[in-house]
Amino acid sequence: MRSVIRVQNHFILFRRELCPMRDTETQSWEGLDSDTHGFNPFTPRGVEIGRVESPAPLGLSIHGYSVEGLAYLTALAGIVGDHLSTRIGLLCPRIRELNPFTVFLRQNGLWLLFDVFMLAVSLGVPVLLIRKWSFRGRWAVLAFPVLFGLARLFATIHNVILIFLLF
């Protein structure tokens, strides 16, 4: 006997022998996908990235402070500090913005929106990756908010020094 199954607009024909059959001794179904409660002819093989059942932060800490929290704080302080120090610096008539990308964003009224987007990306992506999947070395994802935040913190320090020198 043949059966027809429709899988994402593709028809798959297979014989009844390939359908999941219940083992009477173990009371289990071979080939039955427990997530979708249906037959899965494409069983995964090889190494997979496992999913974490309950989202949990990393257990890394430096002197009692969470490394994850410090990474997010660095990104937050860098982005907010750079934005505010640039806005304050541009109030001085002798200070000009030299970054052409920032000038373009300011002229089109997208500067604040872009910085909010960058803040959301630098905080949201690592949070989702760390809490959604478990894989070895997932703490390395925290390098993104740390490096990005440090770059923006250096820009903040540069802006603050420039403001104090010219005011």
C-alpha positions as CSV (number, residue, x, y, z in Angstrom):
1,M,0.0,0.0,0.0
2,R,1.3,3.5,-0.9
3,S,0.8,6.7,1.0
4,V,1.2,10.3,-0.2
5,I,2.5,13.0,2.2
6,R,2.6,16.6,1.3
7,V,5.7,18.4,2.7
8,Q,6.1,22.1,1.9
9,N,4.4,21.8,-1.6
10,H,6.4,18.7,-2.5
11,F,4.7,15.3,-2.7
12,I,6.6,12.3,-1.3
13,L,5.6,8.8,-2.2
14,F,6.7,6.0,0.0
15,R,5.6,2.5,0.9
16,R,3.9,1.5,4.1
17,E,7.1,-0.2,5.3
18,L,8.8,3.2,5.6
19,C,6.0,4.6,7.7
20,P,6.6,4.7,11.4
21,M,5.7,1.4,13.0
22,R,5.0,0.9,16.6
23,D,7.3,-1.6,18.4
24,T,5.1,-3.7,20.6
25,E,7.9,-4.6,23.0
26,T,9.2,-1.1,23.7
27,Q,5.9,0.8,23.0
28,S,7.9,3.4,21.0
29,W,7.5,4.7,17.5
30,E,10.4,4.6,15.1
31,G,10.8,7.7,13.0
32,L,8.2,9.6,14.9
33,D,9.1,13.2,15.5
34,S,8.0,14.1,19.0
35,D,8.1,17.9,18.3
36,T,5.6,17.8,15.4
37,H,3.9,14.5,16.3
38,G,4.4,13.3,12.7
39,F,6.7,11.2,10.7
40,N,10.1,12.8,10.0
41,P,11.8,11.0,7.1
42,F,14.8,13.3,7.4
43,T,16.2,12.5,10.8
44,P,19.1,14.7,11.8
45,R,22.6,13.2,11.7
46,G,25.9,14.6,13.0
47,V,26.7,17.3,15.4
48,E,23.9,19.8,16.1
49,I,23.7,22.9,18.2
50,G,21.6,22.0,21.1
51,R,18.8,24.2,22.5
52,V,18.9,25.3,26.1
53,E,15.7,24.2,27.9
54,S,15.6,27.1,30.3
55,P,17.3,30.3,29.4
56,A,20.2,30.9,31.8
57,P,22.9,33.6,31.8
58,L,26.5,32.6,31.7
59,G,28.1,31.7,35.0
60,L,31.3,33.7,34.2
61,S,32.4,36.4,36.7
62,I,35.3,38.7,37.4
63,H,35.7,39.7,41.0
64,G,32.0,39.0,41.6
65,Y,30.8,40.9,38.6
66,S,29.1,39.1,35.8
67,V,31.1,39.2,32.6
68,E,27.9,39.3,30.6
69,G,26.6,42.3,32.5
70,L,29.9,44.1,32.1
71,A,29.9,43.5,28.4
72,Y,26.4,45.0,28.0
73,L,27.2,47.9,30.3
74,T,30.3,48.6,28.2
75,A,28.2,48.7,25.0
76,L,25.5,50.9,26.7
77,A,28.0,53.4,28.2
78,G,29.9,53.6,24.9
79,I,27.0,54.2,22.6
80,V,25.1,56.6,25.0
81,G,28.3,58.4,26.0
82,D,29.5,58.9,22.4
83,H,26.1,60.2,21.3
84,L,25.7,62.6,24.2
85,S,29.3,63.9,24.1
86,T,29.0,64.5,20.3
87,R,25.7,66.4,20.7
88,I,27.2,68.5,23.5
89,G,30.4,69.1,21.5
90,L,28.5,70.2,18.4
91,L,27.0,73.1,20.5
92,C,30.4,74.7,20.4
93,P,30.8,76.7,17.2
94,R,34.5,75.7,16.9
95,I,33.8,72.0,16.9
96,R,32.8,70.2,13.7
97,E,31.8,66.6,13.0
98,L,34.5,65.0,10.8
99,N,32.8,61.6,10.3
100,P,31.0,61.7,7.0
101,F,28.6,58.9,7.9
102,T,27.5,60.8,11.1
103,V,27.2,64.0,9.1
104,F,24.9,62.1,6.6
105,L,22.8,60.6,9.4
106,R,22.5,64.0,11.1
107,Q,21.4,65.8,7.9
108,N,18.7,63.2,7.3
109,G,17.5,63.0,10.9
110,L,18.6,59.4,11.4
111,W,21.4,59.8,13.8
112,L,19.5,59.0,17.0
113,L,17.5,56.2,15.3
114,F,20.8,54.6,14.1
115,D,22.3,54.7,17.6
116,V,19.2,53.2,19.1
117,F,19.4,50.5,16.4
118,M,23.1,49.8,17.2
119,L,22.3,49.6,20.9
120,A,19.5,47.1,20.3
121,V,21.8,45.0,18.0
122,S,24.8,45.1,20.3
123,L,22.7,44.0,23.3
124,G,20.0,41.9,21.7
125,V,22.1,39.6,19.4
126,P,24.4,38.3,22.2
127,V,21.5,37.9,24.6
128,L,19.5,35.8,22.1
129,L,22.5,33.7,21.1
130,I,23.6,33.0,24.7
131,R,20.2,32.3,26.0
132,K,18.7,30.4,23.0
133,W,21.4,28.0,22.1
134,S,24.1,26.1,24.1
135,F,27.4,25.5,22.3
136,R,31.0,25.5,23.5
137,G,32.5,28.9,23.6
138,R,29.2,30.8,23.4
139,W,30.8,33.3,25.8
140,A,32.9,34.5,22.8
141,V,29.8,36.2,21.5
142,L,30.3,38.8,24.3
143,A,33.4,40.1,22.4
144,F,31.0,42.0,20.1
145,P,29.4,44.3,22.7
146,V,32.8,44.7,24.5
147,L,34.8,45.7,21.4
148,F,32.0,47.9,20.0
149,G,31.4,49.5,23.4
150,L,35.2,50.1,24.0
151,A,35.5,51.8,20.5
152,R,32.6,54.1,21.3
153,L,34.0,54.7,24.8
154,F,37.3,55.9,23.3
155,A,35.3,58.2,21.1
156,T,33.5,59.5,24.2
157,I,36.8,60.2,25.9
158,H,38.1,61.9,22.8
159,N,35.0,64.1,22.6
160,V,35.1,65.0,26.3
161,I,38.7,66.0,26.1
162,L,38.0,68.1,23.0
163,I,35.1,69.8,24.7
164,F,37.2,70.7,27.8
165,L,40.0,72.0,25.7
166,L,37.8,74.3,23.5
167,F,35.3,75.6,26.1
